[in-house]
Amino acid sequence: MPRITLTNNDSGKFECRWVHLSMNQKSRCVFYERDGKHVCPGSAREGKFAGDLRVITDKNIAVYYTDEQGDRNALYPFNPNGSVKISPVFVTIQGGCLV
């Protein structure tokens, strides 16, 4: 059975900073608006989603980490934990969000 898990950040330390987020219009999440870019505080030590990428589709991603220009391929420090597919929020089949 394919799985994903929550694990330690790539840096191995607590990360706390302002992050840039871009909403995913394809997401099935019922709690987030469908468009827009936001800057908000983000912090975690064990906030990295990792695992079998075959189970993660565009519908399972609510928001993406980005850089200031909205580039979704931006890596650390813009993606402070190294989550797969550059996302801090994943969505269940029912539309609930895992932050």
Backbone bond lengths (Angstrom), bond angles and torsions (degrees), N, CA, C in turn:
res aa  C-N    CA-C-N  psi(-1)  N-CA   C-N-CA  omega(-1)  CA-C   N-CA-C  phi
1 M - - - 1.456 - - 1.535 109.10 -
2 P 1.333 119.13 123.31 1.469 121.22 178.92 1.523 111.23 -63.64
3 R 1.340 115.99 144.26 1.461 119.65 -177.46 1.518 111.58 -143.71
4 I 1.334 114.37 159.68 1.456 121.64 168.81 1.519 107.18 -127.56
5 T 1.295 116.34 161.60 1.455 120.61 -177.97 1.520 110.42 -144.14
6 L 1.300 116.19 164.51 1.454 123.24 174.86 1.524 106.85 -103.48
7 T 1.333 117.19 128.12 1.463 120.92 -175.28 1.525 110.77 -140.59
8 N 1.326 116.95 -175.53 1.464 122.41 -178.53 1.524 111.70 -66.15
9 N 1.320 115.64 150.10 1.463 121.99 174.58 1.526 110.59 -60.56
10 D 1.326 116.22 156.47 1.464 120.48 177.62 1.526 111.98 -59.27
11 S 1.327 116.88 -34.16 1.464 120.30 -177.80 1.529 112.29 -74.48
12 G 1.334 117.77 -17.78 1.458 121.45 -179.36 1.512 113.61 75.30
13 K 1.338 116.97 12.27 1.463 120.01 -178.83 1.529 109.86 -138.94
14 F 1.315 115.02 166.04 1.453 121.01 176.03 1.516 109.17 -64.77
15 E 1.319 117.07 131.17 1.461 123.13 179.28 1.527 108.69 -117.11
16 C 1.320 116.67 131.71 1.456 121.53 179.10 1.523 108.44 -144.53
17 R 1.332 116.13 116.53 1.472 120.69 -178.94 1.521 108.96 -166.08
18 W 1.316 115.50 170.71 1.454 121.22 171.67 1.520 107.78 -75.01
19 V 1.324 116.68 135.69 1.462 121.08 -179.91 1.528 109.72 -123.71
20 H 1.317 114.98 152.09 1.461 122.33 176.70 1.522 107.83 -100.20
21 L 1.325 115.68 131.52 1.461 121.29 -178.81 1.520 110.37 -125.76
22 S 1.317 115.33 143.82 1.453 122.58 175.75 1.519 107.37 -122.48
23 M 1.327 117.21 128.76 1.459 121.29 -178.57 1.526 110.92 -74.97
24 N 1.312 116.38 144.08 1.455 122.62 179.63 1.527 109.87 -95.44
25 Q 1.301 117.42 115.44 1.465 121.73 -178.43 1.521 112.84 -69.40
26 K 1.324 118.53 -18.33 1.463 121.82 -179.10 1.524 112.69 -89.64
27 S 1.316 117.66 -6.59 1.459 121.94 -175.57 1.528 111.66 -65.88
28 R 1.332 115.50 148.02 1.462 120.41 175.00 1.535 111.75 -93.18
29 C 1.337 117.22 5.88 1.461 120.82 -178.85 1.525 110.72 -64.27
30 V 1.312 116.35 131.22 1.461 121.47 -177.36 1.525 112.51 -89.73
31 F 1.332 118.21 -6.57 1.457 121.30 -173.66 1.517 115.09 -100.17
32 Y 1.318 118.16 -11.34 1.450 121.88 -176.09 1.519 111.44 -112.67
33 E 1.319 115.96 146.32 1.457 119.47 173.04 1.524 108.39 -66.97
34 R 1.305 116.63 157.35 1.458 120.96 -171.47 1.523 115.22 -86.56
35 D 1.307 118.42 -9.28 1.461 118.26 179.31 1.514 109.24 -145.57
36 G 1.281 114.95 171.76 1.453 119.08 176.59 1.505 113.04 111.90
37 K 1.317 113.30 163.16 1.450 122.59 176.81 1.519 107.48 -123.79
38 H 1.302 116.19 143.81 1.455 120.69 -176.77 1.522 110.23 -138.52
39 V 1.307 115.88 152.20 1.453 123.16 171.45 1.516 105.58 -118.20
40 C 1.324 116.44 127.27 1.463 119.71 -178.09 1.527 109.53 -149.95
41 P 1.333 117.42 162.65 1.459 119.18 177.64 1.530 109.96 -72.30
42 G 1.320 115.73 142.02 1.454 120.93 176.53 1.513 109.80 -137.70
43 S 1.333 116.25 139.06 1.454 119.86 178.26 1.520 110.31 -152.32
44 A 1.330 115.82 143.42 1.463 121.15 177.50 1.516 109.99 -175.76
45 R 1.288 116.14 156.02 1.464 122.70 167.88 1.527 108.33 -114.15
46 E 1.314 115.54 -41.45 1.457 121.29 -179.91 1.524 108.10 -113.34
47 G 1.333 115.11 59.49 1.455 119.61 -175.41 1.500 113.92 -115.97
48 K 1.315 117.74 16.64 1.462 121.40 -175.97 1.534 110.58 -95.71
49 F 1.338 116.55 121.42 1.456 120.50 171.64 1.517 107.76 -82.78
50 A 1.317 116.94 132.05 1.463 121.83 179.64 1.523 108.60 -144.04
51 G 1.310 115.58 159.12 1.458 119.33 176.07 1.502 113.23 141.00
52 D 1.305 115.65 -152.43 1.454 123.78 -174.81 1.526 110.24 -74.06
53 L 1.331 117.34 107.95 1.461 121.86 -177.05 1.525 113.06 -66.02
54 R 1.328 117.77 -15.61 1.471 120.28 179.42 1.519 112.45 -66.42
55 V 1.329 118.10 -22.36 1.466 120.04 -178.48 1.526 112.51 -91.05
56 I 1.329 117.11 -5.28 1.460 120.52 -177.76 1.525 109.14 -105.89
57 T 1.323 116.40 114.02 1.457 121.81 178.43 1.527 108.86 -112.13
58 D 1.329 116.47 174.54 1.472 120.01 176.73 1.519 111.89 -57.64
59 K 1.323 117.90 -31.86 1.466 120.81 179.67 1.520 112.21 -69.97
60 N 1.346 117.34 -18.77 1.461 121.63 179.89 1.516 113.30 -90.82
61 I 1.316 117.96 -0.42 1.463 121.11 -178.22 1.522 109.04 -111.78
62 A 1.324 116.64 118.54 1.465 120.53 -178.75 1.526 111.66 -85.06
63 V 1.317 116.67 -43.80 1.464 121.71 179.99 1.516 109.38 -140.30
64 Y 1.325 115.82 159.43 1.459 122.61 177.20 1.515 109.17 -119.23
65 Y 1.346 116.64 145.50 1.448 120.50 165.55 1.529 106.89 -71.62
66 T 1.332 117.26 141.90 1.462 121.61 176.20 1.526 108.91 -138.54
67 D 1.326 115.48 173.98 1.460 119.59 168.70 1.532 107.82 -92.30
68 E 1.320 117.59 -172.49 1.465 121.19 -176.60 1.522 112.99 -62.15
69 Q 1.324 117.22 -27.03 1.467 120.98 -179.24 1.532 112.66 -89.73
70 G 1.318 117.85 -1.93 1.461 121.30 179.19 1.516 114.80 91.68
71 D 1.330 117.90 12.16 1.463 121.88 179.75 1.526 109.85 -71.81
72 R 1.334 116.61 116.51 1.460 122.08 -179.14 1.523 113.46 -77.49
73 N 1.313 118.28 -6.35 1.462 121.42 178.41 1.515 112.65 -96.12
74 A 1.320 117.02 5.02 1.465 121.09 -179.16 1.532 109.77 -66.47
75 L 1.317 115.50 136.05 1.460 120.85 -179.20 1.529 109.98 -101.73
76 Y 1.325 117.11 -161.56 1.459 122.61 -179.77 1.526 110.16 -54.45
77 P 1.289 120.75 135.84 1.461 129.11 9.93 1.531 114.58 -90.08
78 F 1.336 117.90 -0.53 1.465 119.39 -179.37 1.523 111.75 -69.05
79 N 1.299 117.74 -32.90 1.462 123.46 171.08 1.524 105.47 -104.15
80 P 1.347 117.65 88.92 1.458 120.32 -168.35 1.522 115.87 -68.67
81 N 1.324 118.73 -14.34 1.457 118.35 -178.51 1.522 114.52 -118.41
82 G 1.324 118.72 -10.35 1.456 121.05 179.04 1.513 114.05 82.37
83 S 1.335 117.73 21.93 1.462 120.69 -179.39 1.523 111.98 -57.91
84 V 1.336 115.32 147.47 1.459 120.74 177.93 1.517 109.75 -61.45
85 K 1.304 115.23 145.87 1.460 123.51 -179.97 1.526 112.05 54.67
86 I 1.337 116.96 22.39 1.468 123.83 172.72 1.531 112.10 57.11
87 S 1.322 117.86 43.34 1.465 120.40 -177.90 1.517 112.62 -128.99
88 P 1.343 117.32 134.41 1.458 120.38 174.69 1.529 113.04 -92.31
89 V 1.337 118.03 -10.56 1.469 121.40 -175.59 1.524 109.74 -132.57
90 F 1.317 115.58 120.27 1.463 121.11 177.03 1.524 109.84 -111.11
91 V 1.321 115.72 157.59 1.460 122.09 -172.83 1.518 109.97 -119.79
92 T 1.350 116.33 137.50 1.458 121.43 177.04 1.534 109.92 -78.64
93 I 1.311 115.91 169.61 1.468 121.21 178.20 1.528 110.55 -58.71
94 Q 1.330 117.21 -32.91 1.462 121.68 -179.45 1.527 114.09 -80.15
95 G 1.326 117.99 -7.41 1.455 121.05 178.77 1.514 114.46 100.11
96 G 1.325 117.75 2.00 1.460 121.16 176.41 1.517 110.51 -77.42
97 C 1.319 116.84 154.83 1.469 120.98 -176.55 1.516 111.57 -107.22
98 L 1.326 115.84 138.97 1.467 123.49 174.24 1.515 106.75 -110.24
99 V 1.315 116.63 112.42 1.459 120.73 -176.62 1.509 109.75 -102.10
